[in-house]
Amino acid sequence: MKDYEVIYVVLANGVIGKVKSICTCDECKRRGETELFIDSIKGEYLDCIRFSELFDKNVVLNIGYTIHELSNHHLQEDINHMIAEIYQQELLNATTNSNNSQDKKG
């Protein structure tokens, strides 16, 4: 798992959380989909969701880099989805390349 810049989410139950880490384990790579671990603002574990669930309004109502952004409705949902897909693919590619270079050293 890797730590990243804080991304806040509003879960379907109305609870505000933040992405603690993104899993890129072998199972995630095999599936072609990362998992995000969501903690509360206080740092307590809330949920683990698949990347695809970020855009499922039954799981996540909103995403933002600041708490203020969570109160704004994003009309660019399709653009956000496309950008997130690109980021996920780059993340999976980067971890695969990193693992391949470590295999060659060993």
C-alpha positions in Angstrom: 0.0 0.0 0.0 1.1 3.5 -0.7 0.2 6.8 0.9 -0.9 9.8 -1.2 -2.1 13.3 -1.0 -5.3 13.5 1.1 -8.5 12.9 -0.8 -11.7 13.3 1.1 -14.9 11.4 0.4 -18.5 11.4 1.6 -19.7 7.9 1.9 -23.3 6.9 1.1 -24.2 6.9 4.8 -23.1 10.6 5.0 -19.9 10.0 6.9 -16.9 12.1 5.7 -13.7 10.1 5.4 -10.3 10.3 3.7 -8.4 7.9 1.6 -5.7 6.5 3.9 -3.9 4.4 1.3 -4.3 2.7 -2.1 -3.6 -1.0 -2.4 -1.7 -2.3 -5.4 -1.1 -5.8 -4.2 -0.8 -8.8 -6.6 -4.6 -9.5 -6.3 -5.4 -5.8 -7.3 -3.0 -6.1 -10.2 -4.6 -9.4 -11.4 -8.0 -7.8 -11.1 -6.8 -4.6 -12.8 -8.4 -2.5 -10.1 -6.9 -0.9 -7.0 -8.6 -0.7 -3.6 -8.8 2.4 -1.4 -8.7 2.2 2.4 -11.0 4.9 3.9 -10.5 6.3 7.4 -12.6 8.8 9.4 -11.3 12.3 9.9 -10.1 11.0 13.3 -8.0 8.3 11.6 -10.3 5.3 12.4 -10.9 2.7 9.7 -14.2 3.1 7.9 -14.2 1.0 4.8 -12.2 -0.5 1.9 -13.6 0.2 -1.5 -12.7 -0.8 -5.0 -11.7 1.9 -7.5 -14.9 1.4 -9.5 -17.0 2.2 -6.3 -15.6 5.7 -6.2 -18.2 6.6 -8.9 -21.0 4.5 -7.5 -23.4 6.9 -5.7 -24.6 3.9 -3.6 -21.0 3.8 -2.1 -19.5 7.3 -2.4 -21.5 10.5 -2.7 -18.7 13.0 -3.4 -14.9 13.3 -3.7 -12.6 16.3 -3.1 -9.2 17.5 -2.0 -10.7 19.7 0.6 -13.7 19.6 2.9 -15.0 22.6 1.1 -15.0 20.7 -2.2 -17.3 18.1 -0.7 -20.1 20.6 -0.4 -19.9 21.4 -4.1 -21.6 19.3 -6.7 -19.3 18.3 -9.5 -20.9 18.6 -12.9 -17.7 17.2 -14.5 -18.3 13.6 -13.2 -17.4 12.0 -16.6 -14.2 14.0 -16.8 -13.3 13.1 -13.2 -13.9 9.5 -14.0 -11.7 9.5 -17.1 -8.9 11.2 -15.2 -9.2 8.8 -12.3 -9.0 5.8 -14.8 -5.8 7.3 -16.2 -4.3 7.7 -12.7 -5.2 4.2 -11.7 -3.6 2.7 -14.9 -0.4 4.7 -14.4 -0.3 3.6 -10.7 -0.6 -0.1 -11.7 2.0 0.4 -14.5 4.4 2.1 -12.1 4.1 -0.7 -9.4 4.5 -3.4 -12.1 7.6 -1.8 -13.5 9.0 -1.3 -10.0 8.5 -5.0 -9.2 10.0 -6.1 -12.5 13.2 -4.1 -11.9 13.4 -5.5 -8.3 13.1 -9.1 -9.8 16.0 -8.4 -12.1 18.2 -7.3 -9.1 17.4 -10.4 -7.1 
